[in-house]
Amino acid sequence: MTATLLRGRTLTFLRWPETKDDLAACRYEEDGGLLVRDGLIADAGTFEAVKSRAGEGVQLVDHRPNLIVPGFIDCHVHMPQMQVIASYGAELLDWLNTYTFPEETKFRNAQHGRRIARLFLDEMIRQGTTTVAAYCSVHKASAEAFFAEAHSRDMLVVAGKVMMDRNAPEGVRDTPQSSYDDSKALIAEWHGRGRQHYAITPRFAITSTPEQMEMAQALMREHPDLHMQTHLSENHAEIAFTQELYPWSKDYTDIYDHYGLLGPRALFGHCIHLSEREADRLSESGSVAVFCPTSNLFLGSGLFDYQRYRGRDKALRIATATDVGGGTSYSMLRTMDEAYKVIALNGEKLNPLASFWQLTRGNAEALSMSHRIGTLEPGTEADLTVLTSRATPGMRLRMETVETLAEELFLIQTLGDDRAVVETYVAGRPAKRGLED
């Protein structure tokens, strides 16, 4: 395969940035080069240095003056909910019953699932997102459609068929045994095929009986290298109902702990209303709390206390995510803009370098995949996003007064959307160009 040399301003993170001036936390090249070969970053550094080592016959793509960063990562999103995003006037449990469950019933139709999977991944690419941790519907065919579409694009994704056998309409329920059997079949077919990764996916404790939770536990015992994704402590009514269904539990987190679902590859969506005991237990187990700011605001669920969770003695591992369709934007830029506001309401500020660390390396670390994605380090997979800070007239005007990298990043985060994404590279190949509007 012909190697490609990308030229532009390159930015990758080495660790969490303590302040907006903590440039030691990142590697920034004003005139940077990335040599991409066979889907991997073969070399990185200044453009002249990389060019001198690249050899003959290299294709040059000049993205100057744009910024090349690792591809964005979304750690919690619902593929089947594209056609209920922006639905009016409900909190969590009403949202599920009014919008989500009827919509997900449509995924009994395999053709519908294939169409939505294609449009969903188109939208991710348009927004500069190269990896997602996605929920499919309860139907095995929906996960098959999603994995097939992602595989055809060579995208690295984490996904799973939802397990759900109660407190939902018949059209979106399975059984403990069928959820186990379908998940096993999907794991055998898709996990480790190309860049596909399977996640055991009990939707949440309300929609799984103890028998089904035991099946999820069995799957995790049989496949300890898999991810597990579910929901936790999003809404007060949800928490109260969960406690009624599992009266023996100490709290909501204790239910998942009882069934062996905590651990370094466990992704818990929302985690807004955790007790100190729950936060301690998640921290001790290495589990990940996934912050979904646009969804939390839109459904009126509450404010995730990001800085407190990070700063406690037993710090939590944290990811960020769109949570479409409860979330209101497919864009991780819009997501981090809302995250900034939520954190500000809690009396803190998230600096711009930390925001971009979070949606690249930080989210890769949360997925236990920073050795593969989320950075521009040689040897990692060439999932990249090219950004412009001059996508709109308003952004161009503001850029006239921008003086630092942090100010520019904050501008892109605050005013940017898919228009700020010039190109998205998946496994080294340009993927945004040519998408249908």
C-alpha positions in Angstrom: 0.0 0.0 0.0 1.2 3.5 -0.9 2.2 5.5 2.2 0.6 8.9 2.8 2.3 11.8 4.4 -0.1 14.2 6.1 1.1 17.7 6.7 -0.6 20.1 9.2 -0.5 21.3 12.7 -0.5 18.1 14.8 -1.7 17.7 18.4 -1.6 14.7 20.6 -1.8 14.2 24.4 0.7 12.5 26.7 -1.3 12.9 30.0 -4.0 14.9 31.6 -3.4 18.7 31.2 -3.5 20.4 34.6 -4.1 23.9 33.2 -4.8 25.6 29.9 -1.1 26.5 29.8 0.1 22.9 30.5 1.7 22.3 27.1 4.0 19.7 28.6 1.0 17.4 28.7 0.8 17.4 24.9 2.9 17.2 21.8 2.2 20.0 19.4 3.9 20.7 16.1 3.2 23.9 14.3 4.3 22.3 11.0 3.8 18.6 11.7 4.0 15.4 9.7 2.3 12.0 10.0 3.4 9.1 7.9 0.5 6.7 7.4 1.1 3.2 6.1 -1.2 0.1 6.1 -3.7 1.8 8.4 -1.1 2.7 11.1 0.9 5.8 12.0 4.4 4.8 10.9 6.1 8.1 11.9 5.3 11.4 13.5 7.1 14.6 14.3 8.0 17.8 12.5 7.1 17.7 8.8 10.7 18.0 7.6 11.9 15.3 9.9 9.2 12.8 8.9 9.6 13.7 5.2 13.3 13.0 5.4 12.6 9.5 6.8 9.6 8.7 4.6 11.5 7.5 1.5 10.3 7.7 -2.1 6.9 7.4 -3.6 5.0 8.9 -0.7 1.7 10.7 -1.4 1.6 14.1 0.3 -1.7 15.6 1.6 -1.3 19.1 2.9 -3.9 20.1 5.5 -2.3 23.3 6.6 -3.3 25.5 8.4 -5.7 23.0 9.9 -5.2 21.0 13.0 -4.8 17.2 12.9 -5.8 15.4 16.1 -6.6 11.8 17.0 -10.1 10.7 15.9 -12.8 11.5 18.5 -14.2 8.7 20.6 -17.8 8.4 21.8 -18.2 6.0 24.8 -22.0 5.7 25.0 -24.4 6.0 22.2 -27.6 4.3 21.0 -27.5 3.5 17.3 -31.3 2.7 17.1 -32.4 6.1 18.4 -31.6 8.3 15.4 -35.2 8.9 14.7 -36.2 9.8 18.2 -33.5 12.4 18.8 -35.1 15.8 19.6 -38.4 14.4 20.8 -40.2 16.7 23.2 -41.0 16.7 26.8 -40.1 13.5 28.8 -37.8 12.4 31.6 -36.0 9.1 31.5 -38.6 6.4 32.2 -41.3 8.2 30.2 -38.8 8.8 27.4 -38.1 5.1 27.2 -41.7 4.1 27.1 -42.9 6.9 24.9 -40.1 7.1 22.3 -37.3 4.6 22.7 -39.1 1.3 23.0 -41.5 1.9 20.1 -38.7 3.0 17.9 -36.5 0.1 18.8 -39.3 -2.3 17.9 -38.7 -1.4 14.2 -35.4 -3.2 14.4 -37.1 -6.5 14.0 -36.9 -5.6 10.4 -33.3 -6.4 9.3 -33.5 -4.0 6.4 -34.4 -1.1 8.7 -31.4 -2.0 10.9 -29.0 -2.0 8.0 -30.3 1.4 6.8 -29.9 3.0 10.2 -26.5 1.5 10.9 -25.3 3.0 7.6 -26.7 6.4 8.4 -25.5 6.3 12.0 -21.9 5.6 11.0 -22.1 8.2 8.2 -23.1 10.7 10.9 -20.2 9.7 13.2 -17.7 10.2 10.4 -19.2 13.6 9.5 -18.7 14.7 13.1 -15.1 13.5 13.3 -15.9 10.5 15.5 -14.0 7.3 14.6 -14.8 5.0 17.5 -18.1 4.5 19.4 -19.3 2.3 22.2 -22.8 1.6 20.8 -26.0 0.0 22.0 -27.9 -1.9 19.4 -31.5 -3.0 19.9 -32.5 -6.3 21.5 -32.7 -7.9 18.1 -29.7 -9.9 17.1 -30.1 -8.6 13.5 -29.5 -5.0 14.6 -26.1 -5.9 16.0 -25.2 -7.9 12.9 -26.1 -4.9 10.8 -24.1 -2.6 12.9 -21.0 -4.8 12.9 -21.2 -5.5 9.2 -21.4 -1.8 8.4 -18.5 -0.9 10.7 -16.4 -3.7 9.4 -17.0 -2.6 5.8 -15.5 0.8 6.8 -12.7 -0.7 8.9 -13.9 1.3 11.9 -12.9 0.3 15.4 -16.1 0.0 17.4 -17.4 -1.6 20.6 -21.0 -2.7 20.5 -23.5 -5.2 21.7 -27.1 -6.5 21.4 -29.2 -5.1 24.3 -30.3 -7.8 26.9 -33.8 -6.9 28.1 -36.5 -9.3 29.3 -38.9 -7.2 31.4 -40.5 -3.8 31.9 -40.6 -3.2 28.2 -43.1 -4.0 25.3 -43.0 -7.5 23.9 -41.4 -6.3 20.6 -38.2 -5.3 22.5 -37.9 -8.2 25.0 -35.9 -11.3 24.8 -35.5 -14.0 27.4 -32.5 -14.9 29.7 -31.6 -17.9 27.5 -32.1 -16.2 24.1 -30.1 -13.2 25.3 -27.3 -15.5 26.2 -27.5 -17.5 23.0 -27.7 -14.5 20.7 -24.8 -12.8 22.5 -22.7 -15.9 22.3 -23.4 -16.2 18.6 -22.5 -12.5 18.0 -19.3 -12.8 20.0 -18.3 -15.8 17.9 -19.1 -14.1 14.7 -17.8 -10.6 15.3 -15.5 -10.1 18.3 -12.0 -9.7 17.1 -13.0 -9.7 13.4 -11.2 -6.8 11.9 -11.6 -4.0 14.3 -14.8 -5.1 15.9 -15.2 -5.5 19.7 -18.2 -7.0 21.5 -19.7 -5.6 24.7 -22.1 -7.5 26.9 -25.0 -5.1 27.1 -27.7 -5.5 29.7 -29.7 -2.3 29.2 -30.1 -1.6 32.9 -31.2 -3.5 36.0 -34.9 -2.3 35.5 -35.2 -4.2 32.2 -33.3 -7.4 33.2 -34.6 -10.0 35.6 -32.2 -11.6 38.1 -32.1 -14.6 35.7 -30.9 -12.4 32.9 -28.4 -10.7 35.0 -27.0 -14.1 35.8 -26.7 -14.7 32.1 -24.8 -11.5 31.7 -22.5 -12.6 34.5 -22.0 -16.0 32.8 -21.0 -14.2 29.6 -18.5 -12.1 31.4 -17.0 -15.1 33.1 -16.6 -16.9 29.8 -15.3 -13.8 28.0 -13.3 -11.7 30.5 -11.6 -9.7 27.8 -15.0 -8.2 26.6 -16.4 -4.8 27.5 -19.6 -4.5 29.5 -21.9 -1.5 29.1 -25.1 -0.5 30.9 -26.8 2.4 32.7 -26.4 3.5 36.3 -27.9 6.2 38.5 -29.2 8.5 35.8 -32.5 9.6 37.3 -34.1 9.6 40.8 -37.2 7.7 39.7 -35.0 5.1 37.9 -33.0 4.6 41.1 -36.1 4.2 43.3 -37.7 1.7 40.8 -34.4 -0.3 40.7 -34.3 -0.5 44.5 -37.9 -1.9 44.5 -36.9 -4.6 42.0 -33.7 -5.6 43.9 -34.7 -4.9 47.6 -31.7 -6.9 48.9 -29.2 -4.6 47.4 -27.2 -2.0 49.3 -27.7 0.5 46.4 -27.9 0.5 42.6 -24.2 -0.2 42.0 -24.4 -3.1 44.4 -26.7 -4.9 41.9 -24.1 -4.9 39.1 -21.4 -5.7 41.6 -23.4 -8.7 42.9 -23.6 -10.1 39.3 -19.9 -9.6 38.6 -20.3 -6.8 36.1 -17.8 -4.2 37.6 -14.3 -4.0 36.3 -11.8 -2.1 34.1 -13.8 -2.7 30.9 -17.2 -1.9 32.5 -18.8 1.3 31.1 -21.6 2.7 33.2 -23.6 5.4 31.5 -24.5 8.6 33.5 -23.6 7.9 37.1 -25.0 11.2 38.2 -26.4 10.4 41.6 -23.8 8.1 43.1 -23.4 7.8 46.8 -19.8 7.9 48.2 -20.0 4.1 48.7 -20.9 3.6 45.1 -18.2 5.9 43.8 -15.7 4.1 46.0 -16.8 0.7 44.7 -16.6 1.9 41.1 -13.1 3.3 41.7 -11.9 0.2 43.5 -13.0 -2.0 40.6 -11.6 0.2 37.9 -15.0 0.7 36.3 -15.7 3.7 34.1 -18.4 6.4 34.7 -19.6 7.8 31.4 -20.5 11.5 31.4 -23.3 12.3 28.9 -23.9 16.0 29.4 -26.4 16.8 26.6 -28.6 13.9 27.5 -28.4 14.7 31.2 -29.5 18.2 30.6 -32.2 17.4 27.9 -33.9 14.8 30.1 -33.5 16.9 33.2 -31.6 14.1 34.9 -29.0 16.1 36.8 -25.4 17.4 36.8 -22.5 15.0 36.7 -19.9 16.2 39.1 -16.9 15.7 36.9 -14.2 17.5 38.9 -15.3 16.0 42.2 -15.2 12.5 40.8 -11.8 13.1 39.3 -10.4 14.8 42.4 -11.6 12.4 45.1 -9.0 10.3 47.0 -10.4 7.3 45.1 -10.7 9.0 41.7 -13.1 7.6 39.2 -12.2 6.7 35.6 -14.4 9.0 33.4 -15.4 8.9 29.8 -17.6 11.3 27.8 -20.3 10.5 25.3 -23.2 11.9 23.2 -25.8 9.4 24.4 -27.9 10.0 21.3 -30.9 9.9 21.1 -31.4 11.2 24.7 -28.4 13.3 23.9 -29.1 16.2 21.5 -26.0 16.2 19.3 -23.9 13.6 17.4 -20.9 15.9 17.8 -18.3 15.3 20.5 -17.4 19.0 20.1 -20.9 20.0 21.1 -20.8 17.3 23.9 -17.6 18.9 25.4 -19.1 22.3 25.1 -22.1 21.2 27.2 -19.7 19.4 29.5 -17.9 22.7 30.2 -21.2 24.3 31.1 -22.2 21.5 33.5 -18.9 21.6 35.2 -19.1 25.4 35.5 -22.5 25.0 37.2 -20.8 22.7 39.7 -18.4 25.6 40.5 -15.4 24.4 38.4 -13.9 25.0 35.0 -12.6 22.4 32.5 -9.6 23.8 30.6 -9.6 23.5 26.8 -6.5 21.2 26.7 -8.3 18.8 29.2 -11.4 18.8 27.0 -9.4 17.6 24.0 -7.5 15.1 26.1 -10.8 13.7 27.2 -12.4 13.2 23.8 -9.2 11.6 22.4 -6.7 10.0 24.7 -8.9 10.2 27.8 -11.8 8.3 26.2 -9.3 5.8 24.7 -7.9 5.2 28.2 -11.5 4.7 29.4 -12.0 2.0 26.8 -8.6 0.5 27.7 -7.5 1.1 24.1 -5.0 4.0 24.3 -2.3 1.6 23.0 -4.3 1.5 19.7 -6.3 4.7 19.4 -6.7 8.2 20.8 -3.1 9.4 20.1 -0.7 10.2 17.2 2.0 7.9 18.5 3.8 5.8 15.9 2.5 2.3 15.8 -1.1 3.3 16.7 -4.0 3.0 14.3 -4.4 6.0 12.0 -7.9 7.2 13.0 -7.6 11.0 12.7 -9.7 14.1 12.6 -8.7 17.3 10.8 -10.2 20.5 12.3 -10.5 24.1 11.1 -11.1 26.9 13.5 -12.5 29.1 10.7 -15.5 27.0 9.7 -18.1 29.8 10.0 -18.0 33.6 9.7 -18.4 33.9 13.5 -15.5 31.6 14.1 -13.3 33.4 11.5 -14.1 36.7 13.2 -13.2 35.4 16.7 -10.0 33.9 15.3 -8.7 37.4 14.6 -8.2 37.8 18.3 -7.1 34.3 19.3 -3.4 34.2 20.4 -2.9 30.7 22.0 -3.5 27.1 21.2 -5.8 26.8 24.2 -7.9 29.7 23.0 -8.2 28.2 19.6 -9.2 24.8 21.0 -11.8 26.4 23.2 -13.2 28.3 20.2 -13.5 25.0 18.2 -15.2 23.3 21.2 -17.6 26.2 21.8 -18.6 27.2 18.3 -17.6 24.1 16.3 -19.7 21.3 14.9 -19.5 19.0 11.8 -18.5 22.1 9.7 -15.3 22.3 11.7 -14.4 18.8 10.7 -12.5 19.1 7.4 -11.7 15.4 7.1 -12.0 12.2 9.1 -9.5 9.4 8.5 -10.4 5.8 9.4 -7.5 3.4 9.4 -5.5 5.9 7.4 -8.1 6.5 4.6 -10.2 9.7 4.2 -13.8 8.9 5.0 -15.7 12.1 5.2 -15.2 13.3 1.7 -18.0 12.0 -0.5 -20.6 11.4 2.2 -24.1 12.2 1.1 -25.8 15.1 2.9 
